[in-house]
Amino acid sequence: MAELYYLANHKKISSLYNKLPIWYRMSAEECAAYPYEESTVTLQGEKWIVKSMPIRQCPDFCSVGQADRDAIEGPATAVPYLLDFLDLKPDNFVLYDPETVDLYGIGAHKFLSHVEKPGDYALQIAADETPLSYEAFPDVEVMGITWPLPTLRLTSANREQLTELVAKITKNWEAYAEGNSATILALRAGEKYQIKLIMCGEPANAQIRPTSSILFPNSFGPMGKIGFAILDKHQQHDCKLLAKKILAGESVADDPQLSKYAPWQEYITTNYSVGADNIDYIMDMEIRNSFVEKLLQMAVFEFTERAYPKYKEFIEHAAD
């Protein structure tokens, strides 16, 4: 197998975020005025409730939950539900994450054109690919994908092979290290289904920026794992206030609202020459870099030459 892009490309992966839009959840007032919609769909013979969710930049984001609130038991059992959802809504993509009991569907017709376009961010996690093959699954095209988290892209029209392959890979991944889990992003690729299997572990790698855990908690959900940096409205407001304090040369250490950002303020003033002409750019890039760092903390395999053989061994035998 050719050497994967994964090795020693931290810098290039970070560059994927140069144009990363930072998404903000709606405020309480905006949520109250949000036109929630609710409908039902049938997946695997079961009734599921579809509820719209308040993310300003993505008005067609929805939560898809079982009416009786039973959780799907792991990624392997989620696959048939995801594929059923895509049969009903082929212009959507849908997410499953083991931390939640719901699926997440996003109307892709508004932005899939830039999601998959070379040079863009996040769900375009296929800038560089390494072909793989698993002998027992001849109908499934497999690619190793560029992303901080170990990711495989599985493409096939064969639902049974897709389901069985996901089951094998996730079982091996969960057994590889305690705390490992897998998030599934599924969409249609013409007449075929496409699954991006995104594998992560518990945050373990060293933190560089003091903000990666402040802005993005230890578990930032399925949207974070596929590349959406989503902040709360109050975090957006805090970042603007912090920028003003930095420009004014005022410490936030004793500020009741902003004191938790004091280490970040120190990091910025120590590592940047800050002025009115670049403070917005610095804050913007710091948020992006903090997000990438949080992903890297969950990556299990570090971006080092020493770690590469372990990654290569797992990815080549993931379906054994």
N, C-alpha and C positions, 0 to 999 in steps of 0.2 A: 504494500500500500504506500502510495506517495506520502511524503511527510505532510501532515495536516497543517493548514494555515494556523491552527490553534497555537503552534509553538512560536513563542517570542514575538507576538504581534499585539501586545497590549496597547502600544501607541496607535496602531491602525484602528483597533477596535474603539479606542477613545475618540478617534477622529470621526467615527460614525455619528457622534453626538454633537458635531459642530452646529447642526441645524435642528437639533432635537427640540421640538416644542414642549414646553413645560405645561402640563395640564393642571387645572385647579378645580377642586370640587366646589359646588355652589355653596353659598352662604345659607344660613338658616332661613333668611328672608327670601332668597331666591328659590330655595327648596319649597317653601310654603306656596309660592306662586307657580311652581312647576306643574305643567299639565300631565300628571301621571296617567298612564294608560295600563290597563290590565286585560289580558286575553288568555286563552288556553290553547295548548297544543297536545297532541298525543304522540308520545315517544315510547317505543317498545310496548305498546298497548296500555301505557299508563298516562294518566292525566297530569300535565305539567302546567303551572301558572307562569305566564310571562309578564314581568313588571318592568316598566321603564325606570331608569336610574338617572340621578341628577349629576351628570358631568357636562359642563357648559359646552365644551368644544365637540361633544359627541352626543347629540340629542337622541340618537337611535341606539344607545347602549342600554342593554336590558339584563335583568336577572331572570334565569329560568329555573324554577324550583319545583320539586314534586309537591303535589297537593297534600300528601300525607306526611311530608317532611322527612321521609326516609332518605338517608344519605346513600349515595352510590359507594360501593365498597371497593375503592381503589381505581387507579387509572384504567386497568384492563376492562373492568366492568362498565366503565364510562363510555368506551368507544362506540358501542352500538347506539347509545343515546345521542352522541355527538353526530354520528352519520345520519341518523334519522332526522335530526334537526336540520342538517344541511340539505337533505332531500326536500324538506318543507321550505327552507329559506336558502336557496343556493347562492344568493348574493351576500350572505352573511359569513362571518367566521365565528366560531364558538370556542369557548375556553372551558377546561375543567382543571381544577386545582384541588389537591387532597385536603387542603386546610378549610375548605368550605363545603357546604352541603348542596350548593347550587352550581349550575352551569352559568356561563356568561356569554350572551350573544351580542354581537356588534354588527350593525348594518354596514356592510363593507362597500356598498355601492358608491358612497360619497368620497371614500379616500383609499380604496384598494389600489387605485391607479398609482398613487405615490407610495403606498405601503411596500409594493413589490418592485418599485422602480430603482435601478442602480443609482447609488449616490444618496439615497435617502436613509432614514433612521429606522431603528426599532424592528418592526416586523420584517423589514428587509434584512433578515439575518442570513442572507445567502449570497453576500458579496463574493465570498470565496467558498468553494465546495470541494469535498473529497469523496469520490464515489466509493461505496462499499457494497458488498454482496453477502447475503446470508443464504447458504445453499438450500435450507429447508423452506425458504420463502421466495421462490423464483418469480412470483408475480408482483413483488414489491420492489420498487426502485428506492435505494437507500443512499442518502448523502450525509456526510459529516458537515456541519454547518458552522460558519463563523459566528461566534457569540461568546461572551464571558462564561456562560454556563454551558456545560457539555450538551450539545443539541444534535439530534438526528432528524432528518426530514424523510418521511416515509410516504411514497406516492403509489397508489394502486386503485384499481376498480374492484379488487377482490376484498370484500368486507371481512371474510373469515380469516384470510391471511393477515390482514392489517390488525385485526383484533388479537389474534394469537401472538403476533410478533410484539405488539405493545405489551402484552402480558409477560412474555419472556424477558424483554428488556427491563421492564420496571421491576420484576421480581429479582433479577440479577443486580439491578442498581440499588434496590433497598437492602439487599444482603451485603453489598459492597462495604457500606459503612453505616453505623447507627445514625439515624436522623435524616438519611437520604430520602428524597421524594421526587416526584415527576409531575410537571404541569403539561397539559396537552392543549395545543392550539390546532384546531381543525378547520379546513376550508375546502372548497371545490377547486380543482384544477382541470377545467374542461369537463370531460366525462368521468374523470377519476376523483378520488378523495385524496387529500393531502394532510398529513399529520406532522406537526413539528413537536417532537417529544423533547421537552426542556427539563434537564435533570439538575437538581441542586441539592446542596447539603445544608447543615446548620452553619450559620456564620462563624467562621473560624480564623480566616486570615487576618493579619494585622491591619488595624485601622490607621490611616494616614491623616485624613481630614477629620476634625472633631465634629463635623456636621453630618457625616454619613448616617449615624445612628439617631441624630436629633431630627433631621428632616425626613429620614426614611427608616422606620422602625425595623426591628429584626425580621419581622415577617411583613412584607409589603404586598402580599397577595398576588394573584395570577397576573393582573395587569402590569405590575412592576416587573415580573419575571420575563414578560415578553417585550418590555421596553418602554412602557408608559410611565414617565416621571410625573406622578400625580401628587400635588400638594393641597393641603387644606387652605381655605380662604384666609384664615388667620395667619398661616405661615407666609402667604404672599404679602400680607400687610406687614408682618414682622420683618421680612427681608427688606422692604422699602424703608422702614424706620431705621433698621440697622445701617443701611447704606448712608442715610442722612447723618447718623451718629459718627460713622467712620469719616465722612467728609468734614464734619465739624471738629474732629479730634476729641470727641467725648466718649469716655468709657461707658459700657453698658453693664459693667460688673455689679453695680448697685441698683440697676433698673429692675423693678419687680416683674415687668413684662418681658424684658429682653436679656436678663442676666444669663439665661441658659446658652445664649449665643456668644458669651464673652470669649470662650476659647476660639471660636470661629473668627471673631473680630481680631484677636491677636494673630491668628494664622494669616489673615488677609493683609494686615498692616506690616507683618514681618516679611511676607513673601512677594508683595506687590508694591509698586510705586503708584499710589492711588491718587486720582484727581477727578475733577468734575467731568472730564471728557471720557473717562474710562470706567467709572464706578459701576455703571449699569452692565457693561460688558463683563467686568470681573465677577459681579454677583451672579450673572447669568451662567457663566462658565463654571463657577464654583458649585452651583446647584447641579449642573450636568455631571461634573466630575465626581461629586459626592454620590450621585445616583449610580454611576458606573462603578465606583469603589464598593458600594453596597452589593452590587451584583458579583463583583470579584470576590468579596468575602464569602459568598455562598457557592463558589465555583468548585470546591473540593480539590480539583487539580489546579495548581498554580501555573501562571504563565512563565515557567522556567524550563530550561533544558533538562534539568534533573527530573522534573515531574512528567515530562513528555512521555517516556516509555510506559509509565503506569496508565496514562490516559490512552495511549495507543493500544495497549493490551486489552483494556476494558472494552473500548469501542469496537475492536475487531472480533471479540468473543461475546459481545453483549447478547447475542441470540442463542448461545449454546444451551 
